[in-house]
Every structure is written in structure tokens, then in C-alpha cells.
Amino acid sequence: MRDIRIDYPTEGLDESSVPRDPLLLFGEWFDSAVDAGLQEPNAMTLATVSLTGRPSARAMLMKGFDASGFVFYTNYDSRKGRELDANPHAALLFTWLALFRQIRIEGAVTKVTSFESDEYFETRPVGAKLGAHASRQSEVIPGRAWLAERYDRLSEAYPDGDVARPEQWGGYRLVPEMVEFWQGSANRLHDRIRYLRSADGWSIDRLSP
């Protein structure tokens, strides 16, 4: 593994020329990831912490972002849901290694409205809707056959595909307080541009790699 190395032939990132709003730069980088044909460019790592201070992380899919924050959906009864209820702060990590880029985001998390959750749930394929009902996310189950049987029973119960959103399933919005853009550069002198939110807006500084 010592010989697995790559240099980063990029133009770098200059804090004097980035937008004042990190959401604008995030949008530019996200569009670049989409245009590059990267698989699931909206994939991100979500890190949460329990009340006892134990961290956990998992891959998620971002399903929306705007000036109000970053939105994702899950089962509220899952481990991540329980941890967010107990400690409503989290971190996100977007990693686009093919572009030598990553973005770290930290902030407070709140549930989206029931209307937003209903609206998004309606856009999901029928199979995914049934899966949301079948899954008892993060709970121990007897086996794959148990899950498949629950899914099959639900398929029979909703032959027309008109599946309502489960009460325990919905969205969260992370409101960013810190956003850091990482751009790989030659000789490991990577660019790290950090935005911090304050009452006066966003401040911008550069971190040492």
C-alpha cells in the first residue's frame, strides 16, 4: 500500500475568487460531478453521534439542497434517526475522488415538514415505497426470507401501487454552519477553503493541508 500514490494535477482553489456563499460553490462542484458522469454524485457520508459520544457513519443520498440546507430521507426509527433525535447535529462528506475534490459540511439537523416528506415519497418508485414499509431499519431480523415475505405481503395489499408514506419515514434537513471545500493539489499542498456562518453571514478562510 505504500506505493499507492497519486498526484493531483489541478488548477487549485483560491479563496479570493470563490463565491461569498458556499451553497453557490457547492452547486458548481455538484454540477461538475454530474457532468463528469460520476456514479451517484449525490452520495454522501452522514456522521451522527449518540448521547454517549459514540460516532457512527453511513452512506446516504442527498435528495435536495438550497439556501435552507441539505435534505435526505430515512426511517426515523433507525439508528441515525434515534441519534439525531438525541443529538440534532451531524456532519456530511461528499467525496468526488475522480475530480480530486471533497466537501465537508457540519450543522444542526431538523425534520422537514410532513408535506415535504409526502411530496418526495410520491416521487419514489412503487418498489421503494413498499420497501420503506417492509423495512424495520437497523433492527435485527431473522433473515432475508423474512424481509422478502413482508415485501410480498405488502405487494399483495397494494395491487394498485397507491402506497402512503409510513409515519416513521421522512426527511431531515442539515442547516450548514461550516462548509469546507478540499481540492487536491500537487505535492500534497492541498487547498482547503472553509466557510463559517455567523450572524453577519459567511466568513472565508484557508486551512493548512
C-alpha positions in Angstrom: 0.0 0.0 0.0 3.0 2.3 0.5 3.3 2.5 -3.3 -0.3 3.5 -4.0 0.1 7.2 -4.6 -1.3 9.8 -7.0 -0.5 13.4 -7.6 -3.2 15.9 -8.2 -2.9 17.8 -11.5 -5.5 20.5 -10.7 -5.6 24.3 -11.0 -6.2 24.7 -7.3 -8.7 26.8 -5.4 -8.2 30.4 -4.5 -10.1 31.9 -1.5 -10.0 35.4 -3.1 -12.1 34.3 -6.1 -14.7 31.9 -4.6 -18.3 32.9 -4.2 -19.3 34.5 -0.8 -22.0 31.9 -0.4 -20.8 28.3 0.0 -24.0 27.0 -1.5 -23.1 28.6 -4.8 -19.8 26.9 -4.9 -21.4 23.6 -3.8 -23.8 23.9 -6.7 -20.9 24.5 -9.1 -19.0 21.5 -7.8 -22.0 19.3 -7.7 -22.9 20.2 -11.4 -19.3 19.3 -12.3 -19.7 15.9 -10.7 -22.9 15.3 -12.6 -21.3 16.5 -15.9 -18.3 14.2 -15.3 -20.7 11.2 -15.3 -19.8 10.1 -11.8 -22.0 7.4 -10.4 -24.4 8.7 -7.8 -22.8 12.2 -7.5 -25.4 12.9 -4.7 -24.0 10.1 -2.5 -22.6 11.4 0.8 -21.4 10.1 4.2 -23.6 11.1 7.1 -22.0 11.1 10.5 -24.0 11.2 13.7 -23.1 11.0 17.4 -25.0 9.3 20.3 -25.6 10.9 23.7 -22.8 8.8 25.0 -20.4 10.3 22.4 -20.1 7.3 20.1 -19.9 8.3 16.4 -21.4 6.4 13.5 -21.3 7.0 9.8 -23.1 5.6 6.8 -23.6 6.4 3.1 -26.7 8.3 2.2 -28.2 10.0 -0.9 -28.8 13.8 -0.8 -32.2 14.5 -2.2 -32.1 18.2 -2.4 -30.2 21.3 -1.4 -30.9 25.0 -1.4 -30.2 28.1 0.8 -32.0 26.4 3.7 -29.8 23.3 3.8 -29.2 19.7 2.6 -32.1 17.2 2.6 -32.0 13.4 3.0 -34.7 10.8 3.8 -34.7 7.8 6.1 -36.6 5.8 8.7 -36.9 7.9 11.8 -36.7 4.8 13.9 -33.3 3.8 12.5 -30.1 4.2 14.4 -29.3 7.5 12.6 -32.9 8.7 13.4 -32.6 7.9 17.1 -29.2 9.6 17.3 -30.4 12.7 15.5 -33.3 12.9 17.9 -30.9 12.7 20.8 -28.2 14.9 19.4 -29.5 17.0 16.4 -26.1 17.9 15.0 -24.4 16.0 12.2 -21.7 16.1 9.5 -21.8 15.3 5.8 -19.0 14.4 3.5 -19.2 14.5 -0.3 -16.2 12.7 -1.9 -15.6 13.0 -5.7 -12.2 11.4 -5.9 -12.2 11.4 -9.7 -12.2 15.2 -9.6 -9.8 15.3 -6.6 -12.5 17.0 -4.6 -14.3 16.6 -1.3 -16.7 18.8 0.7 -17.2 18.6 4.5 -20.4 20.1 6.0 -21.4 20.4 9.6 -24.5 21.8 11.1 -27.8 21.4 13.0 -30.4 19.0 11.8 -34.2 19.3 11.8 -37.0 17.2 10.4 -38.6 18.5 7.2 -42.3 19.1 7.2 -44.8 16.3 6.7 -45.8 17.9 3.4 -42.2 17.8 2.1 -41.8 14.2 3.1 -45.2 13.3 1.5 -44.2 15.1 -1.7 -40.9 13.4 -2.0 -42.3 10.0 -1.1 -44.8 10.3 -4.0 -41.9 10.5 -6.5 -40.4 7.2 -5.4 -40.9 4.0 -7.4 -43.6 1.7 -6.1 -40.9 -0.8 -5.1 -39.1 1.7 -3.0 -42.4 2.8 -1.3 -43.1 -0.8 -0.4 -39.6 -1.3 0.8 -40.0 1.7 3.2 -42.9 -0.2 4.8 -41.3 -3.6 4.8 -38.0 -2.5 6.4 -37.6 -2.1 10.2 -34.4 -0.2 9.6 -31.5 -1.0 12.0 -33.4 -3.8 13.8 -32.1 -7.4 13.9 -34.3 -9.6 11.7 -34.4 -13.4 11.2 -33.1 -13.4 7.6 -33.5 -12.2 4.0 -36.5 -14.5 3.6 -38.3 -12.7 6.4 -37.9 -9.4 4.7 -38.9 -10.8 1.3 -42.0 -12.3 2.8 -43.0 -8.9 4.3 -42.4 -7.2 1.0 -44.5 -9.8 -0.9 -47.4 -9.4 1.5 -47.3 -5.6 1.1 -47.3 -6.0 -2.7 -50.5 -8.0 -2.4 -52.0 -5.5 -0.1 -51.3 -2.6 -2.5 -52.0 -4.1 -6.0 -52.7 -0.6 -7.5 -49.4 0.8 -6.2 -51.1 3.5 -4.2 -48.8 3.4 -1.2 -48.9 6.1 1.5 -45.8 7.2 3.3 -45.1 5.3 6.6 -45.4 7.5 9.6 -41.9 6.6 10.7 -40.3 7.6 7.4 -39.4 11.1 6.3 -36.8 13.7 5.7 -34.2 15.7 7.6 -32.5 19.0 6.7 -29.0 19.8 7.8 -28.5 23.6 8.1 -24.8 24.3 7.4 -22.8 26.1 9.9 -19.4 25.1 8.4 -18.6 24.1 4.9 -15.1 23.1 3.8 -14.0 22.6 0.2 -11.0 20.4 -0.4 -9.2 20.4 -3.8 -6.3 18.1 -4.2 -3.0 19.8 -5.3 0.5 18.8 -6.2 3.0 17.8 -3.5 0.2 17.3 -1.0 -0.2 21.1 -0.7 -4.0 20.7 -1.0 -6.4 23.6 -1.0 -8.8 23.8 1.9 -11.2 26.7 1.9 -13.5 26.9 4.9 -16.7 28.9 5.3 -18.1 29.6 8.8 -21.6 31.0 9.3 -22.1 33.9 11.8 -24.8 36.4 12.4 -23.3 38.6 9.8 -23.2 36.0 7.1 -20.3 33.8 5.9 -16.6 34.2 6.7 -14.0 32.6 4.5 -10.5 31.4 5.4 -7.8 29.0 4.2 -6.7 26.0 6.3 -3.3 24.4 6.1 -3.4 21.0 4.3 
